[in-house]
Amino acid sequence: MMVNEKSCSGKAPIKVGGQAVIEGVMMRAAKTLTVVVRKPDGNLSVREDRWYSPMERWPILKKPLLRGSIVLYEALYNGIQALTYSAQEALEEEEEKLGPWALAGTIALALGGAVLLFVVIPHLATMGIGALMGTDLGVRSIWFHVIDGVIKVAMFVGYILLISLLNDIRRVFQYHGAEHKSIHAYEEGEDLTVENARKYPTLHARCGTAFLLLSWY
C-alpha cells in the first residue's frame, strides 16, 4: 500500500506505504524501507535499508507510460525481498534456512502457480464454456472478457477464503490490518502507539492490494 500525506511536523509531504510479511510488516518511505519480524522467541528482528529508485538515476523513467511499470517493479522487488527476509527470520533456530536457489525456486513456483490459477485456467474455462454453448468466445468478444472476469473473481474470492483457514495466513492478514491501522494513525498525526492505532479500521481506501484487484479485473 502506498499513501501520500503530510508529515507530523507539518513540513513537506511524505510518501509512506507498506505490506504485511510473515510475522511482521514492511514499511517504506521514498528512500528507505524497514522490515520488522517477530521471531519465534518473541524478540523483534529489524532490517533497515536505503532504497534508491531507478527513477532517481534515470529521470526519463519518470515520464508517463514508463513510471507506472517502474513503480510496479519496485513494489514487487521490495515485497519479495521483505517476504524472503521474514520467511528466514520467522523460522525456529533449529530449522534449516532456505538457500538462495531454494528461495528463487519457491518464488518462481509461486509466480507460475499464480499465472496458471488466475490467468491460464480462467481463459481455458471461458473458451470451454463457449465451446459448450456452440459460440466462438474469442478474445475479441466482449462476452469472453465478461465470463473470464467473473471466473477470475470467483476463483480469487474462493482462494482467499480457502487460505484464510490456514493459521499462518490468518496471521499475515492480521498484520495487514495492523499496518492499515498504523497508516490511519500516522495520517491523523497521532503518535504510533497500540492504543492510537487500535481505534482505526483495518480497511484503507488506498490499499494497493485493492487497487491491483480492481485494475486486474
Secondary structure, DSSP 8 states (H G I E B T S, - for coil): -EEEE--TTSSS-EEEEEEEETTEEEEE-SSEEEEEEE-TTS-EEEEEEE---HHHH-GGGGSTTTHHHHHHHHHHHHHHHHHHHHHHHTS-TTS----HHHHHHHHHHHHHHHHIIIIIHHHHHHHHHHHHHT----TTSHHHHHHHHHHHHHHHHHHHHHHTTSHHHHHHHHHHHHHHHHHHHHHTT----HHHHHTS-S--TT-HHHHHHHHH-
